[in-house]
Amino acid sequence: MIDIHAHLLPEVDDGADSIEETLRLARAAVKEGITHTVLTPHHNLNWFINEKDKVIKLTEMVQKEIEAAGIPLTVSPSQEIRMNEEFAEEILAGNYLPLDQKGKYYLVEFSWNEFPDFARSYLKQMLDAGMIPIIAHPERQNPFIKNIDLLRELIDMGCLSQVTASSITGGYTRRIRRAAKKMMKENLIHVIASDTHHHVKRPHNMVEALRIIDKKFSPEYKDYLVNNATKIYNSEEIQPFHK
Protein backbone atom coordinates (compact mmCIF):
# COMPACT_ATOMS: atom_id res chain seq x y z
CA MET A 1 0.00 0.00 0.00
CA ILE A 2 0.85 3.65 -0.39
CA ASP A 3 -0.12 5.99 2.43
CA ILE A 4 -0.67 9.49 1.02
CA HIS A 5 -1.21 11.32 4.34
CA ALA A 6 1.10 10.85 7.32
CA HIS A 7 2.97 13.01 9.82
CA LEU A 8 6.32 11.25 10.20
CA LEU A 9 8.62 14.24 9.82
CA PRO A 10 10.12 14.91 13.25
CA GLU A 11 9.59 18.12 15.23
CA VAL A 12 7.74 20.11 12.55
CA ASP A 13 4.08 19.90 13.61
CA ASP A 14 1.85 17.86 15.92
CA GLY A 15 3.15 14.61 14.45
CA ALA A 16 6.39 12.79 15.31
CA ASP A 17 8.20 14.64 18.09
CA SER A 18 11.59 12.99 17.49
CA ILE A 19 13.47 10.93 14.94
CA GLU A 20 12.94 7.94 17.25
CA GLU A 21 9.17 8.38 16.91
CA THR A 22 9.60 8.75 13.15
CA LEU A 23 11.31 5.37 13.05
CA ARG A 24 8.63 3.80 15.27
CA LEU A 25 5.99 5.06 12.85
CA ALA A 26 8.00 3.78 9.89
CA ARG A 27 8.19 0.30 11.42
CA ALA A 28 4.46 0.43 12.17
CA ALA A 29 3.76 1.37 8.55
CA VAL A 30 5.65 -1.67 7.28
CA LYS A 31 3.69 -3.92 9.65
CA GLU A 32 0.50 -2.52 8.13
CA GLY A 33 1.66 -3.49 4.64
CA ILE A 34 2.65 0.03 3.61
CA THR A 35 5.65 0.24 1.30
CA HIS A 36 5.59 3.96 0.52
CA THR A 37 4.55 6.88 2.71
CA VAL A 38 3.99 10.41 1.45
CA LEU A 39 5.08 12.78 4.22
CA THR A 40 2.51 15.54 4.66
CA PRO A 41 3.37 17.95 7.48
CA HIS A 42 0.88 20.71 8.20
CA HIS A 43 1.55 23.92 6.29
CA ASN A 44 -0.12 27.29 6.97
CA LEU A 45 -1.87 25.86 10.02
CA ASN A 46 -1.47 28.30 12.90
CA TRP A 47 2.23 28.24 13.80
CA PHE A 48 3.02 25.21 11.63
CA ILE A 49 4.87 26.58 8.61
CA ASN A 50 6.59 23.87 6.58
CA GLU A 51 7.67 25.33 3.29
CA LYS A 52 8.61 23.34 0.23
CA ASP A 53 12.41 23.38 0.46
CA LYS A 54 12.37 22.57 4.18
CA VAL A 55 10.12 19.54 3.66
CA ILE A 56 12.23 18.21 0.80
CA LYS A 57 15.43 18.49 2.86
CA LEU A 58 13.91 16.85 5.93
CA THR A 59 12.40 14.05 3.86
CA GLU A 60 15.83 13.24 2.44
CA MET A 61 17.19 13.08 5.98
CA VAL A 62 14.35 10.83 7.14
CA GLN A 63 14.85 8.47 4.21
CA LYS A 64 18.52 8.07 5.15
CA GLU A 65 17.59 7.34 8.78
CA ILE A 66 14.98 4.80 7.70
CA GLU A 67 17.47 3.04 5.44
CA ALA A 68 20.14 3.07 8.16
CA ALA A 69 17.64 1.40 10.51
CA GLY A 70 16.96 -1.31 7.92
CA ILE A 71 13.28 -0.43 7.54
CA PRO A 72 11.86 -1.26 4.07
CA LEU A 73 9.88 1.94 3.62
CA THR A 74 10.20 4.64 0.97
CA VAL A 75 9.12 8.19 1.77
CA SER A 76 8.49 11.22 -0.42
CA PRO A 77 7.81 14.89 0.38
CA SER A 78 4.48 16.69 0.28
CA GLN A 79 2.31 18.90 2.53
CA GLU A 80 -1.11 19.04 4.13
CA ILE A 81 -1.94 22.56 3.02
CA ARG A 82 -4.41 24.64 5.02
CA MET A 83 -6.36 26.86 2.67
CA ASN A 84 -5.93 30.55 3.47
CA GLU A 85 -6.24 33.81 1.56
CA GLU A 86 -2.81 33.38 -0.08
CA PHE A 87 -3.49 29.80 -1.14
CA ALA A 88 -4.34 30.35 -4.83
CA GLU A 89 -1.41 32.67 -5.48
CA GLU A 90 1.04 30.33 -3.75
CA ILE A 91 -0.11 27.12 -5.40
CA LEU A 92 -0.20 28.61 -8.88
CA ALA A 93 3.32 29.95 -8.31
CA GLY A 94 4.53 26.41 -7.60
CA ASN A 95 5.29 27.01 -3.93
CA TYR A 96 3.40 23.97 -2.62
CA LEU A 97 4.33 20.30 -2.85
CA PRO A 98 2.02 17.87 -4.64
CA LEU A 99 1.36 14.28 -3.59
CA ASP A 100 2.67 13.00 -6.93
CA GLN A 101 5.68 13.62 -9.14
CA LYS A 102 3.88 15.57 -11.86
CA GLY A 103 2.09 18.19 -9.75
CA LYS A 104 -1.42 16.88 -10.36
CA TYR A 105 -2.75 16.13 -6.86
CA TYR A 106 -2.57 18.32 -3.73
CA LEU A 107 -3.74 17.54 -0.20
CA VAL A 108 -5.92 20.45 0.95
CA GLU A 109 -7.19 21.00 4.47
CA PHE A 110 -9.99 23.36 5.49
CA SER A 111 -10.78 24.96 8.82
CA TRP A 112 -12.40 22.58 11.30
CA ASN A 113 -15.37 24.90 11.82
CA GLU A 114 -15.68 27.19 8.80
CA PHE A 115 -15.70 26.89 5.03
CA PRO A 116 -14.13 30.12 3.71
CA ASP A 117 -15.98 32.26 1.19
CA PHE A 118 -13.02 32.25 -1.19
CA ALA A 119 -12.61 28.45 -1.22
CA ARG A 120 -14.80 27.70 -4.24
CA SER A 121 -12.98 30.26 -6.37
CA TYR A 122 -9.57 28.96 -5.34
CA LEU A 123 -10.52 25.34 -5.96
CA LYS A 124 -11.81 26.27 -9.41
CA GLN A 125 -8.53 28.02 -10.20
CA MET A 126 -6.69 24.85 -9.26
CA LEU A 127 -8.93 22.66 -11.37
CA ASP A 128 -8.70 25.02 -14.34
CA ALA A 129 -4.90 24.77 -14.06
CA GLY A 130 -5.03 20.96 -14.14
CA MET A 131 -4.46 20.54 -10.41
CA ILE A 132 -6.81 18.29 -8.45
CA PRO A 133 -7.48 19.10 -4.80
CA ILE A 134 -7.79 16.13 -2.45
CA ILE A 135 -9.85 17.22 0.54
CA ALA A 136 -8.28 15.89 3.72
CA HIS A 137 -10.57 14.05 6.15
CA PRO A 138 -13.93 15.78 5.46
CA GLU A 139 -15.59 13.34 7.88
CA ARG A 140 -13.76 15.12 10.72
CA GLN A 141 -14.65 18.69 9.78
CA ASN A 142 -17.84 20.39 10.90
CA PRO A 143 -18.74 22.16 7.62
CA PHE A 144 -18.92 18.80 5.84
CA ILE A 145 -20.41 16.85 8.74
CA LYS A 146 -23.23 19.38 9.07
CA ASN A 147 -23.78 19.71 5.33
CA ILE A 148 -22.83 16.71 3.23
CA ASP A 149 -24.15 18.54 0.17
CA LEU A 150 -21.20 20.92 0.48
CA LEU A 151 -18.83 17.99 0.04
CA ARG A 152 -20.93 16.68 -2.83
CA GLU A 153 -20.71 20.10 -4.51
CA LEU A 154 -16.92 20.06 -4.33
CA ILE A 155 -16.74 16.50 -5.64
CA ASP A 156 -19.01 17.48 -8.54
CA MET A 157 -16.58 20.34 -9.30
CA GLY A 158 -13.79 17.78 -9.72
CA CYS A 159 -12.24 17.57 -6.26
CA LEU A 160 -11.50 14.25 -4.55
CA SER A 161 -11.65 13.40 -0.85
CA GLN A 162 -9.64 11.28 1.60
CA VAL A 163 -10.99 9.45 4.63
CA THR A 164 -8.83 8.76 7.69
CA ALA A 165 -8.52 5.11 8.69
CA SER A 166 -9.08 5.85 12.39
CA SER A 167 -12.38 7.57 11.57
CA ILE A 168 -13.64 4.19 10.39
CA THR A 169 -12.27 2.17 13.28
CA GLY A 170 -13.74 4.46 15.94
CA GLY A 171 -10.50 6.16 16.87
CA TYR A 172 -12.30 9.48 17.02
CA THR A 173 -15.94 10.12 17.98
CA ARG A 174 -19.09 8.23 17.10
CA ARG A 175 -20.22 11.30 15.15
CA ILE A 176 -17.10 11.18 13.00
CA ARG A 177 -17.48 7.44 12.42
CA ARG A 178 -21.09 7.95 11.30
CA ALA A 179 -20.04 10.80 9.00
CA ALA A 180 -17.34 8.65 7.41
CA LYS A 181 -19.80 5.82 6.83
CA LYS A 182 -22.37 8.17 5.27
CA MET A 183 -19.82 9.81 2.97
CA MET A 184 -18.53 6.44 1.79
CA LYS A 185 -22.07 5.15 1.29
CA GLU A 186 -22.80 8.13 -0.96
CA ASN A 187 -19.57 7.63 -2.96
CA LEU A 188 -18.01 10.88 -1.77
CA ILE A 189 -14.75 9.29 -0.60
CA HIS A 190 -12.03 8.29 -3.07
CA VAL A 191 -8.99 7.26 -1.07
CA ILE A 192 -8.05 6.08 2.41
CA ALA A 193 -4.96 7.21 4.35
CA SER A 194 -3.67 6.90 7.89
CA ASP A 195 -3.04 10.54 8.89
CA THR A 196 -0.87 8.95 11.55
CA HIS A 197 0.78 11.23 14.10
CA HIS A 198 1.93 8.86 16.87
CA HIS A 199 2.42 5.09 17.03
CA VAL A 200 0.09 4.78 20.06
CA LYS A 201 -2.06 7.91 20.32
CA ARG A 202 -2.78 8.28 16.59
CA PRO A 203 -1.67 5.06 14.86
CA HIS A 204 -2.09 3.96 11.26
CA ASN A 205 -5.12 1.65 11.74
CA MET A 206 -5.16 0.91 8.01
CA VAL A 207 -5.51 -2.86 8.27
CA GLU A 208 -8.44 -2.68 10.68
CA ALA A 209 -10.18 0.06 8.69
CA LEU A 210 -9.88 -1.93 5.48
CA ARG A 211 -11.24 -5.04 7.22
CA ILE A 212 -14.30 -3.04 8.28
CA ILE A 213 -14.79 -1.60 4.78
CA ASP A 214 -14.47 -5.06 3.25
CA LYS A 215 -17.18 -6.35 5.59
CA LYS A 216 -19.61 -3.40 5.65
CA PHE A 217 -19.24 -2.21 2.08
CA SER A 218 -17.51 -4.58 -0.33
CA PRO A 219 -14.10 -5.99 -1.24
CA GLU A 220 -14.32 -3.99 -4.47
CA TYR A 221 -14.76 -0.69 -2.63
CA LYS A 222 -11.90 -1.55 -0.28
CA ASP A 223 -9.64 -2.20 -3.27
CA TYR A 224 -10.84 1.02 -4.92
CA LEU A 225 -9.78 3.13 -1.94
CA VAL A 226 -6.40 1.41 -1.68
CA ASN A 227 -5.63 1.40 -5.41
CA ASN A 228 -6.47 5.07 -5.75
CA ALA A 229 -3.59 5.95 -3.44
CA THR A 230 -1.24 4.34 -5.96
CA LYS A 231 -2.98 6.11 -8.83
CA ILE A 232 -2.64 9.45 -7.06
CA TYR A 233 1.06 8.92 -6.45
CA ASN A 234 1.54 7.92 -10.10
CA SER A 235 -0.45 10.94 -11.37
CA GLU A 236 -3.13 8.70 -12.90
CA GLU A 237 -6.80 9.53 -13.34
CA ILE A 238 -9.29 8.58 -10.62
CA GLN A 239 -12.63 7.26 -11.79
CA PRO A 240 -15.88 7.28 -9.79
CA PHE A 241 -16.68 4.07 -7.97
CA HIS A 242 -19.38 1.97 -9.59
CA LYS A 243 -21.18 -0.51 -7.38
N, C-alpha and C positions, 0 to 999 in steps of 0.2 A: 504493500500500500504506500501511497504518498499522502502525507499529512500537510495540507496547505495553510494551516493556521496553528502556530505554536510559539510559545514565549520561552525559548531556550537560551537566548543571549543573556549573559550574566550582567547583573547590576545596571540595567538600562531602563527598566520599568518595574511593574509589579510581578514580573515573572521570576526566573531563576535569580537568586541573590548571590550566587557564587559560581565559579567554574565547577566546583564539586557537584552543585545541584544540577548544573548543565549536563554533566556526565551521567548523573543519576537518571535524569529525564531521557537522555540518549539511550541508555540501557533499557529503560522502560519502553521506549518506542520500539526497539528491536524485538522485545518480548511480545509486543502487540502485533508484530508482523509488518511494521513500518520499515521501509528501506530508504526512504527519502523524506526529509522534513524541510519545509519552507519556513524559514525563521521570520516571524512577523512581529517585531516589537511595536508597541504603540508609538504613533507619531502624531504630534499636534494635540495630544490629550493632556490637558492641564500642564503640568511641569515635565511631561515626558516628551522630549524632543529628540528624535532619532533620525537624523538626516541621512540621505543616501550614502555618501562616502563613508560615514561612520559605521553604518550597518554592514557595508561591503567589507570593510577592514576587520570588523569584529567577527563576521561570519568566517572569514579566512582563518582567523585565529582559532575559532571554535572547531573548525574542521580539522586543523592540525592536532588539537587536543584530543578530539574524538579518535583520530587515527592512532595517535600515540597510546591511547588507552585500549586499542584493539577492538573498538566497537564498530560493527559493520553498518554504519549509518552515514548517508551523504546529506549534507545540508546546503541550502542556497539562500541568498539574501532577498528579503522583501520587507514590507511594512504593513501594519494595520493602521490605515490612515483615517483619522477623525476628520470629517468634513467640517471646514470652517469657511470664512468669507474669502480666504485666499486660495482655496482648494483648486478652483478651475484654472486660475492663472498658473499655479505651481505645477499642476499635473500636465497641462498643455506645454509647459516649458521643459518638461522632462526631468523634473526635480524629485519625482517619486519613483519608488521601485515597484515593478510589476511582480506578479506571482510566477510569470513565465519568462522565457528568454526573448520573446519577440515584442513584449510590451503590449499585449492584448488584454490581459486580465489584471484587475487591481482590487485589493481587499479594502472595502470602504466601511467605516464605522460611523454610525450616527449617535447623536446624544441619546442617553438612556430615557429621557423624559420629553424631548421635544423634537419635532421634525422641522428643520429650518425652512423658511420661505424660499430661500434661494436654491434649495436642493434639487428640485426638478430641473431647473435651468442648467445647473452644473452637470447633472447626470446626462442631460440631452447633449451638452457640448462634448462630453466624453464619448457618448455613443456615436455622434456625428463624426468624431475623429477616429473611429474604429477601435476605441477602447471600451471594454465591457466591465462595468462595476459588478463586483461580487459583494453583496450586502452581508456583513458579518452578523451572525447570530440574531436574526430578527425576532426569534422566539423569546429572547431575553430583554427586549426593548419595548417600553410601554407604548410608543406610538403605533407599533405594529400589533402588539397584543390587543390593544383596545380597538384597533381598526384594521382588520385583516385585508380590507379592500384597498388600503394604502399600499400594502405589500403587493397585492395583485396588480395594482396600477403600475408599480415600478417594474414588475416582471413583464407586463404587457409592453412596456417601453423598450425592453431588451436587456434589463438587468438580470442577474442571477442571484441566488441566495444560498448561504451556508448555514447549516445547523450544527450546533455543538453536541458532541457525543454525550456529555454529561447531562445535557438537557433531556435526553431520551432516557437515560438510566435513573433519573431522579436525583442527580447530584445537586440540583438547585431546588426550586420550589415546585409544589404541585401545579401551580398556575403556569409556570414555565413549561413543565412537562406536557400539560394539556395543550398549550399554544403550539409546541413543537409537533405534537400529534396532529392537530388540526391543520397546520400549514403543510405537513407532508401529505395528509389525506387529500388536500385540495391541490396537490402538485405544484406547490409554491417553493419547494426546497429542491436544490439541484446537486448539492455536494455536502458531504459530512467531513468534519475536521475535529481535532481534539481541543484546540484552544487551551492546551495544557500550560499551567503556570508553575506547578509544584508536584513532585512525585507522590505526595500523600494528600495534600489539601485540595489540589486541582489536577488530578491525574488524567491520563489519556482517555481511558474508558471506551476505546474504540471497539474492542472485541465484544464487550457486553452490549453496547449500543447496537452493533450490527446483528447480534443474536436476537435482540428484541425486534428490530426491523424485519428480519427474516421471518419471525414468527407472527407478528401482528400485521405486517403488510404483505410482502412477498419476497422470495429470493431474488426475483428480477429487479425489484426496486432497490434492494440492498446492493446488488451489483452495480446498478445505475449510479448510485451515490458514490460508491468507491471508484468506479471506472472514470467518473467525471473529474476526479482529482487528478488522475493521470492525463486526461485530455486537457485540463486547464494548464498543467505544467508544460505540456507539449504544444500549447497554443492551438489546439484543435477546437472545432465547433462543438457546442453542446446542444443537443436536441431535446425537445420536451419528452417527458416520460409518457409512454403509452401503455396503459394497463392491458 
